[in-house]
Amino acid sequence: MSPTFRSLHNHNYRLYATGGVVSNTGTWMQRVAQDWLVVVLAVNDGTALGITTGLQFLPALLLSPYAGLIADRFPKQRLLQVTQTVMALTALLLGALAVTGAVEVWHVYILAFVFGVGSAFDAPARQSFVSEMVGPDDLSNAVGLNSASFNAARVAGPALAGLLIGAFGGGAKGTGYVILLNAVSYAAVVLALRRMVVADLHVAEREPRHKGMIRDAVRYLRGRPDLMLILSIVGFAGMFGLNFQMTSALMATHVFHKGATEYGILGSAMAIGSLTGALMAARRTRIRLRLVAGAALLFGVVEILAGLAPSYLTYVLIVPVLGFAALTMITAASTTMQLATAPHLRGRVMALYLMVFMGGTPIGSPFIGWIGEQFGARWTLIGGGGLTLAGVLVSIAVFTRGRGFFERRVTVAEKSPVRAAVREPIDSPA
């Protein structure tokens, strides 16, 4: 089997990956359909879209630490069946309301929030479950394939959604049928989870319940400069650099004076670069911390160059490189966090990672938008890339210790008491 797809030899992961392709495509279809539904229903569609997006991502900011605790306390295979079912039922209800013509904007708001709650509990369990399916040797490959699946769906899903909305007559009813298809797509993941061979899972020993379990994860991270470096890097990148939907829209309309079709081309170009980065990440058999830092620095530089692009064509050619650098950084960071974290803390640590990574965007986006208003659309990229570069360099200066810091290979962490882990030097276990 090709090194790019080596983790597919694992029966459980093969089931999961197959279901993931179907579900990811459905998720991207719903994102487009839900936004279009809000546009159809709302008078002030810009404000309504912002509220819908905020409500959908708010639970990730509020609930991630508790979701990570749940992921460490309960079997992830069963937990994921529950979260996937919750999201499927939410999509089913929204789709039914749209198809019957009963849907109103406040329905979308409430169901977006409920969907966000399900997603908040799903994400840390899903992230940490990968290591239980494939084990440490294939973890990097599996994470890369997951990213490839997600980005392949990002290319196909929106285009398919647009075609189907038109085929179903457009309007709210057309979006409803697309959202119903997404509801059905969750069955692929649930069935895959139910058909897995439990005996083949690398299940970590679960900690007995006690007070301060979330604080244990925070203390563990504070004692791991390697993991703190990654958190800091993805925090700066997520806050200032990863605002592609806003920055590309502003560049397409305000700088290059293009329409919706040309804006759509930018999204596809970005996805192609992201998919390439994910597939190359899947081929790696080992990861060093310098890959995370190097990819983040490259991302910052390329983002500045994108802001300086003299023409639309030049921008189209730069955007895939930007997507490639971003996905290389994200995949390497996620793999490192999973490999180097003690198994009994993995769910909580990944939840904190996701909170920092995803929580930075809604905080930084208004600031980057303000920069664009004050200095022009190009400065959303120039400023975002510059602030990302500065943040990464400060992170390296603060958290790197000792010679050869970036040469150390990331190896799987063994379970160890939290207090002992806090005192461990970076040489062990990462």
Backbone torsions as a table, in degrees:
resi	resn	phi	psi	omega
1	MET	NA	142.1	179.2
2	SER	-57.8	141.6	178.5
3	PRO	-57.0	-27.5	-179.5
4	THR	-64.9	-29.9	-174.9
5	PHE	-118.7	25.1	-171.3
6	ARG	-63.5	-31.2	-178.1
7	SER	-69.9	-12.4	178.8
8	LEU	-72.2	-8.3	174.7
9	HIS	-68.9	-19.0	179.2
10	ASN	-79.4	122.2	-175.4
11	HIS	-58.1	-47.0	-177.0
12	ASN	-64.8	-43.0	-179.9
13	TYR	-69.0	-35.4	178.6
14	ARG	-61.1	-42.2	175.9
15	LEU	-61.7	-46.9	-176.8
16	TYR	-63.3	-43.7	-178.6
17	ALA	-64.9	-39.2	178.6
18	THR	-63.2	-47.5	177.2
19	GLY	-63.3	-34.6	-179.2
20	GLY	-65.1	-37.5	178.6
21	VAL	-60.2	-45.1	-179.7
22	VAL	-65.7	-47.6	-176.2
23	SER	-67.6	-40.8	178.9
24	ASN	-61.9	-40.6	177.4
25	THR	-62.6	-44.0	177.8
26	GLY	-62.4	-38.6	179.6
27	THR	-62.8	-44.8	179.1
28	TRP	-68.3	-32.7	174.8
29	MET	-62.8	-42.8	-179.6
30	GLN	-67.7	-36.8	179.5
31	ARG	-57.1	-45.0	179.0
32	VAL	-68.3	-45.4	-177.3
33	ALA	-64.6	-40.3	-179.9
34	GLN	-64.9	-43.2	177.8
35	ASP	-62.2	-41.8	-179.9
36	TRP	-67.1	-36.6	177.0
37	LEU	-61.2	-42.8	178.6
38	VAL	-64.3	-41.0	178.3
39	VAL	-61.5	-40.6	-179.9
40	VAL	-66.2	-38.6	-172.6
41	LEU	-86.3	-34.0	-168.9
42	ALA	-94.4	144.9	173.8
43	VAL	-75.9	-51.0	176.6
44	ASN	-96.3	79.5	-170.5
45	ASP	-65.6	-30.3	179.6
46	GLY	-63.4	-47.4	178.2
47	THR	-64.1	-43.7	-178.6
48	ALA	-63.5	-39.4	177.0
49	LEU	-63.7	-41.6	178.0
50	GLY	-62.3	-42.0	178.5
51	ILE	-63.9	-43.9	-179.3
52	THR	-61.6	-46.5	179.5
53	THR	-62.9	-44.2	179.6
54	GLY	-60.8	-44.0	-179.6
55	LEU	-65.8	-34.3	-178.3
56	GLN	-72.1	-31.6	-177.7
57	PHE	-99.1	-12.0	179.7
58	LEU	-58.4	-44.0	-179.9
59	PRO	-58.2	-32.3	179.1
60	ALA	-62.8	-36.1	178.9
61	LEU	-72.9	-38.6	-173.5
62	LEU	-84.4	-33.5	-167.0
63	LEU	-111.5	-6.9	-173.7
64	SER	-54.8	-46.4	179.7
65	PRO	-59.1	-39.7	179.7
66	TYR	-72.6	-34.3	176.2
67	ALA	-64.4	-38.6	176.3
68	GLY	-64.8	-38.0	177.2
69	LEU	-62.4	-43.5	177.4
70	ILE	-61.8	-40.1	180.0
71	ALA	-62.7	-32.7	178.8
72	ASP	-82.4	-18.8	-174.1
73	ARG	-95.9	-22.5	-173.7
74	PHE	-126.2	156.2	178.5
75	PRO	-59.3	124.2	-174.2
76	LYS	-67.4	-33.0	179.7
77	GLN	-59.9	-43.2	179.3
78	ARG	-74.8	-39.9	-179.8
79	LEU	-60.0	-41.6	-180.0
80	LEU	-66.0	-33.5	175.9
81	GLN	-62.8	-38.6	179.0
82	VAL	-67.4	-48.7	-177.1
83	THR	-65.9	-39.1	178.5
84	GLN	-65.5	-36.7	178.3
85	THR	-67.4	-40.9	177.9
86	VAL	-60.2	-45.6	-179.7
87	MET	-67.4	-35.6	177.6
88	ALA	-64.7	-43.8	179.7
89	LEU	-65.3	-36.3	177.2
90	THR	-63.3	-46.0	177.4
91	ALA	-63.8	-38.8	179.7
92	LEU	-61.6	-44.4	-179.6
93	LEU	-66.4	-45.4	179.7
94	LEU	-63.2	-43.2	178.8
95	GLY	-62.3	-42.1	179.6
96	ALA	-64.5	-41.6	177.9
97	LEU	-62.0	-40.2	-179.2
98	ALA	-69.3	-43.0	-177.8
99	VAL	-65.7	-37.6	-178.7
100	THR	-81.3	-7.3	179.8
101	GLY	81.8	8.5	-177.7
102	ALA	-91.0	-5.7	-172.3
103	VAL	-71.0	141.7	172.8
104	GLU	-129.8	166.2	-175.1
105	VAL	-60.0	-39.1	-178.0
106	TRP	-65.9	-27.2	173.5
107	HIS	-62.5	-44.1	-179.6
108	VAL	-62.6	-42.3	179.5
109	TYR	-57.9	-51.8	-176.1
110	ILE	-63.8	-45.5	-176.9
111	LEU	-71.6	-30.1	174.4
112	ALA	-64.4	-39.2	178.3
113	PHE	-67.0	-44.6	178.6
114	VAL	-62.1	-42.4	176.5
115	PHE	-59.7	-40.3	178.5
116	GLY	-64.0	-36.6	176.8
117	VAL	-62.8	-46.6	177.6
118	GLY	-61.0	-40.9	179.4
119	SER	-66.7	-36.3	-179.6
120	ALA	-62.9	-38.6	178.4
121	PHE	-81.4	-24.4	-179.3
122	ASP	-74.4	-39.8	-169.6
123	ALA	-61.2	-52.8	-179.4
124	PRO	-66.5	-34.0	177.4
125	ALA	-66.2	-42.1	-180.0
126	ARG	-66.6	-43.4	179.9
127	GLN	-61.5	-47.2	-176.1
128	SER	-79.5	-17.9	180.0
129	PHE	-71.6	-25.2	-179.4
130	VAL	-57.7	-42.5	-178.8
131	SER	-67.7	-24.2	177.0
132	GLU	-77.5	-27.8	-179.4
133	MET	-78.6	-42.4	-169.3
134	VAL	-111.9	-19.0	-176.4
135	GLY	80.0	173.5	-171.8
136	PRO	-67.2	-32.8	-174.6
137	ASP	-64.4	-34.7	-176.2
138	ASP	-108.4	8.5	-174.4
139	LEU	-63.4	-46.5	-179.7
140	SER	-58.6	-42.9	179.2
141	ASN	-64.3	-43.3	-178.8
142	ALA	-64.9	-41.3	177.6
143	VAL	-63.1	-41.3	177.6
144	GLY	-63.6	-41.0	178.2
145	LEU	-67.1	-36.5	175.9
146	ASN	-60.9	-43.2	178.1
147	SER	-65.1	-39.2	178.3
148	ALA	-63.2	-42.6	178.0
149	SER	-61.2	-44.0	-179.1
150	PHE	-62.6	-42.1	-176.8
151	ASN	-78.9	-29.4	172.3
152	ALA	-63.9	-40.1	177.2
153	ALA	-66.6	-32.5	179.2
154	ARG	-67.3	-26.3	175.7
155	VAL	-78.7	-47.1	-173.0
156	ALA	-82.8	-38.4	-172.5
157	GLY	-59.2	-54.6	-179.1
158	PRO	-60.1	-40.5	179.1
159	ALA	-64.1	-43.1	179.5
160	LEU	-64.9	-39.8	179.2
161	ALA	-61.8	-44.7	179.5
162	GLY	-60.0	-43.5	179.3
163	LEU	-64.2	-42.8	-176.7
164	LEU	-71.1	-38.6	177.5
165	ILE	-59.0	-43.5	176.8
166	GLY	-65.7	-41.7	-179.6
167	ALA	-64.8	-31.9	179.6
168	PHE	-88.4	12.5	173.7
169	GLY	100.0	-1.6	-179.8
170	GLY	70.1	-174.8	178.7
171	GLY	68.7	-169.0	-176.7
172	ALA	-62.9	-39.1	-178.6
173	LYS	-64.0	-41.1	178.3
174	GLY	-62.3	-42.2	177.7
175	THR	-65.6	-34.4	-179.4
176	GLY	-61.1	-42.7	179.1
177	TYR	-64.3	-37.7	177.9
178	VAL	-65.9	-42.3	178.5
179	ILE	-64.7	-36.1	176.2
180	LEU	-64.0	-36.8	176.3
181	LEU	-62.2	-38.5	176.6
182	ASN	-64.2	-39.7	177.8
183	ALA	-57.5	-41.4	179.1
184	VAL	-68.1	-32.5	-175.5
185	SER	-64.1	-26.0	179.5
186	TYR	-65.2	-22.0	178.8
187	ALA	-61.7	-30.5	-179.6
188	ALA	-62.7	-42.2	179.7
189	VAL	-71.9	-43.3	-179.1
190	VAL	-61.3	-44.4	178.7
191	LEU	-64.4	-40.0	178.1
192	ALA	-61.3	-43.7	179.5
193	LEU	-63.5	-39.5	-178.4
194	ARG	-70.8	-26.1	-176.6
195	ARG	-91.5	-0.8	-178.2
196	MET	-69.2	152.1	175.3
197	VAL	-87.3	106.0	-174.1
198	VAL	-61.3	-35.2	-177.8
199	ALA	-64.4	-21.2	-178.8
200	ASP	-88.8	-4.6	-179.6
201	LEU	-77.9	142.8	177.4
202	HIS	-92.3	73.3	-172.8
203	VAL	-78.9	126.7	178.5
204	ALA	-75.9	149.7	176.4
205	GLU	-65.4	131.9	-176.8
206	ARG	-89.4	138.8	179.0
207	GLU	-73.7	142.0	171.7
208	PRO	-63.0	148.6	-179.1
209	ARG	-67.6	133.5	176.2
210	HIS	-156.3	165.0	-179.6
211	LYS	-67.7	148.6	174.7
212	GLY	77.5	24.3	-178.0
213	MET	-67.2	-35.2	176.6
214	ILE	-70.0	-39.4	177.2
215	ARG	-63.4	-31.9	176.2
216	ASP	-58.3	-43.5	-179.8
217	ALA	-66.1	-39.7	178.8
218	VAL	-64.3	-43.5	178.8
219	ARG	-64.0	-38.9	178.4
220	TYR	-59.9	-46.0	179.5
221	LEU	-64.9	-41.1	-179.4
222	ARG	-63.2	-25.8	177.7
223	GLY	-90.6	4.3	-179.1
224	ARG	-121.6	90.1	-179.0
225	PRO	-60.2	-28.1	178.4
226	ASP	-65.4	-44.0	179.9
227	LEU	-73.5	-35.1	176.4
228	MET	-64.3	-35.3	176.2
229	LEU	-60.7	-45.7	-179.2
230	ILE	-64.3	-45.2	178.1
231	LEU	-57.8	-43.3	-178.9
232	SER	-66.0	-41.8	-179.3
233	ILE	-63.5	-51.0	-177.8
234	VAL	-69.1	-27.6	176.3
235	GLY	-64.0	-47.4	178.4
236	PHE	-65.8	-42.5	-179.4
237	ALA	-65.0	-43.8	179.4
238	GLY	-65.9	-35.1	-176.4
239	MET	-74.6	-42.8	-171.5
240	PHE	-112.3	-27.8	-171.2
241	GLY	-101.9	-34.1	-172.2
242	LEU	-93.2	63.6	177.8
243	ASN	-121.6	46.7	-168.6
244	PHE	-61.9	-39.9	-177.3
245	GLN	-60.2	-42.5	-179.0
246	MET	-73.5	-48.9	-173.9
247	THR	-67.0	-41.1	179.7
248	SER	-67.9	-37.3	177.7
249	ALA	-63.1	-43.3	-179.9
250	LEU	-66.9	-41.0	179.3
251	MET	-64.9	-43.3	-178.0
252	ALA	-64.1	-42.7	-173.6
253	THR	-89.8	-44.2	-172.2
254	HIS	-88.7	-30.7	-176.9
255	VAL	-96.8	-49.6	-174.5
256	PHE	-99.9	-6.1	175.1
257	HIS	56.1	49.2	179.7
258	LYS	-107.0	169.4	-177.8
259	GLY	-103.9	-163.4	-174.3
260	ALA	-64.4	-37.2	-178.5
261	THR	-63.5	-46.3	179.9
262	GLU	-66.5	-35.0	175.5
263	TYR	-64.1	-39.9	177.2
264	GLY	-62.8	-35.9	177.7
265	ILE	-61.7	-38.9	179.0
266	LEU	-61.7	-40.3	178.5
267	GLY	-64.1	-40.7	178.3
268	SER	-67.4	-39.9	178.6
269	ALA	-63.1	-42.1	176.4
270	MET	-61.3	-43.5	-178.6
271	ALA	-65.1	-35.7	177.9
272	ILE	-63.0	-45.2	177.0
273	GLY	-63.2	-40.9	179.0
274	SER	-63.8	-43.1	179.5
275	LEU	-62.8	-41.7	177.5
276	THR	-61.3	-43.9	177.9
277	GLY	-61.9	-39.9	179.6
278	ALA	-66.4	-41.9	-179.9
279	LEU	-67.6	-37.3	176.5
280	MET	-67.8	-35.9	176.4
281	ALA	-63.5	-34.6	-179.5
282	ALA	-66.6	-23.7	-178.9
283	ARG	-81.2	-16.8	-176.1
284	ARG	-72.5	136.4	176.7
285	THR	-99.6	-13.1	178.1
286	ARG	-147.9	153.2	-177.2
287	ILE	-132.2	138.6	172.6
288	ARG	-116.8	157.6	-179.9
289	LEU	-61.2	-28.1	-179.2
290	ARG	-65.0	-24.2	177.7
291	LEU	-66.5	-42.5	178.1
292	VAL	-62.3	-50.4	-178.1
293	ALA	-65.9	-42.7	-178.8
294	GLY	-64.7	-42.7	178.6
295	ALA	-64.9	-36.6	178.2
296	ALA	-66.2	-41.6	177.6
297	LEU	-64.9	-42.9	177.2
298	LEU	-61.0	-41.6	179.0
299	PHE	-58.5	-46.4	179.7
300	GLY	-61.1	-44.1	-179.5
301	VAL	-64.2	-46.3	-177.9
302	VAL	-65.7	-35.2	178.8
303	GLU	-64.3	-40.2	176.2
304	ILE	-62.6	-44.3	178.7
305	LEU	-61.8	-37.2	177.6
306	ALA	-62.3	-39.3	178.2
307	GLY	-65.8	-23.4	-179.8
308	LEU	-95.5	2.1	-176.3
309	ALA	-56.0	128.1	-175.3
310	PRO	-77.7	-18.6	-176.3
311	SER	-146.7	165.7	178.5
312	TYR	-61.0	-42.7	-179.3
313	LEU	-61.7	-43.3	177.9
314	THR	-60.6	-41.9	179.5
315	TYR	-63.0	-41.8	178.3
316	VAL	-60.3	-37.3	-179.2
317	LEU	-74.3	-28.8	-179.1
318	ILE	-81.1	-34.0	-173.9
319	VAL	-56.4	-41.8	177.2
320	PRO	-60.0	-36.6	177.6
321	VAL	-64.4	-38.0	177.2
322	LEU	-63.0	-44.1	177.2
323	GLY	-64.1	-38.8	178.4
324	PHE	-62.2	-47.0	-179.3
325	ALA	-65.0	-40.4	-179.3
326	ALA	-63.5	-46.7	-178.4
327	LEU	-69.5	-33.9	175.4
328	THR	-61.4	-45.5	178.2
329	MET	-62.5	-48.9	-175.3
330	ILE	-64.6	-45.2	-178.2
331	THR	-66.4	-43.9	178.7
332	ALA	-63.9	-39.7	179.6
333	ALA	-65.5	-45.8	-179.2
334	SER	-63.9	-43.4	179.3
335	THR	-63.1	-43.7	-179.4
336	THR	-62.7	-44.0	179.7
337	MET	-60.4	-40.1	-178.8
338	GLN	-73.2	-43.1	-178.0
339	LEU	-67.7	-41.7	-169.6
340	ALA	-89.9	-1.1	-179.7
341	THR	-95.5	137.2	176.3
342	ALA	-55.9	133.5	-172.4
343	PRO	-54.8	-37.5	-175.8
344	HIS	-72.9	-10.2	178.5
345	LEU	-111.7	1.3	-168.4
346	ARG	-62.0	-42.3	-179.5
347	GLY	-61.7	-45.7	-179.5
348	ARG	-67.8	-40.7	179.9
349	VAL	-65.9	-42.9	179.2
350	MET	-66.3	-32.1	177.0
351	ALA	-66.0	-42.6	177.4
352	LEU	-65.5	-38.2	176.3
353	TYR	-60.2	-46.8	-179.5
354	LEU	-66.3	-35.5	178.9
355	MET	-64.7	-43.7	178.5
356	VAL	-67.0	-43.7	-175.8
357	PHE	-68.4	-50.5	-176.9
358	MET	-79.9	-30.1	-176.8
359	GLY	-72.8	-20.4	-178.8
360	GLY	-70.8	-32.9	-174.9
361	THR	-62.5	-51.9	178.9
362	PRO	-65.3	-20.4	176.6
363	ILE	-79.4	-44.4	-176.4
364	GLY	-80.5	-28.2	-175.7
365	SER	-56.8	-47.0	178.9
366	PRO	-60.1	-37.0	179.7
367	PHE	-66.7	-44.5	178.6
368	ILE	-65.3	-37.1	176.1
369	GLY	-63.0	-39.1	177.7
370	TRP	-64.0	-40.1	176.4
371	ILE	-58.7	-42.7	178.8
372	GLY	-62.7	-39.7	179.1
373	GLU	-67.0	-38.5	-175.1
374	GLN	-80.2	-38.8	-170.8
375	PHE	-118.8	-5.2	-179.5
376	GLY	109.1	157.7	-173.7
377	ALA	-61.0	-34.6	-179.1
378	ARG	-58.6	-32.3	-175.7
379	TRP	-74.8	-10.7	171.6
380	THR	-65.8	-33.3	177.4
381	LEU	-87.1	-45.1	-179.5
382	ILE	-63.4	-47.0	179.0
383	GLY	-66.9	-42.7	179.3
384	GLY	-62.8	-43.2	178.0
385	GLY	-66.6	-40.6	179.3
386	GLY	-64.9	-43.1	178.5
387	LEU	-67.0	-35.9	175.5
388	THR	-62.9	-47.1	177.8
389	LEU	-57.9	-46.8	-179.7
390	ALA	-61.7	-43.1	-180.0
391	GLY	-64.0	-41.0	179.2
392	VAL	-65.1	-43.5	-179.7
393	LEU	-64.4	-40.8	176.5
394	VAL	-64.1	-41.0	179.2
395	SER	-60.9	-43.5	178.8
396	ILE	-62.6	-42.6	-178.7
397	ALA	-65.5	-35.6	-175.6
398	VAL	-79.9	-41.5	-168.1
399	PHE	-104.0	-11.8	-179.9
400	THR	-85.5	133.5	-179.2
401	ARG	-136.6	137.6	172.4
402	GLY	82.6	158.7	179.1
403	ARG	-73.7	146.0	176.9
404	GLY	73.9	18.9	-177.7
405	PHE	-55.0	-46.9	-174.6
406	PHE	-82.1	-6.1	179.1
407	GLU	-87.4	-13.0	-175.9
408	ARG	-70.8	132.0	177.5
409	ARG	-77.3	145.7	176.2
410	VAL	-82.2	122.4	178.9
411	THR	-121.2	159.3	-175.8
412	VAL	-66.2	137.1	-179.7
413	ALA	-85.7	143.1	174.1
414	GLU	-96.2	159.9	179.2
415	LYS	-67.1	135.6	176.4
416	SER	-149.9	152.4	178.9
417	PRO	-58.4	147.4	-175.4
418	VAL	-60.7	-44.1	-178.2
419	ARG	-62.1	-39.8	178.4
420	ALA	-67.3	-38.8	-178.5
421	ALA	-64.1	-34.6	-179.7
422	VAL	-64.8	-32.9	-177.3
423	ARG	-86.9	-10.4	-175.5
424	GLU	-69.3	140.6	172.5
425	PRO	-71.6	169.5	-176.0
426	ILE	-65.4	-22.7	179.9
427	ASP	-61.5	-21.7	-179.6
428	SER	-138.6	124.1	10.6
429	PRO	-100.5	0.6	-173.5
430	ALA	-90.3	NA	NA
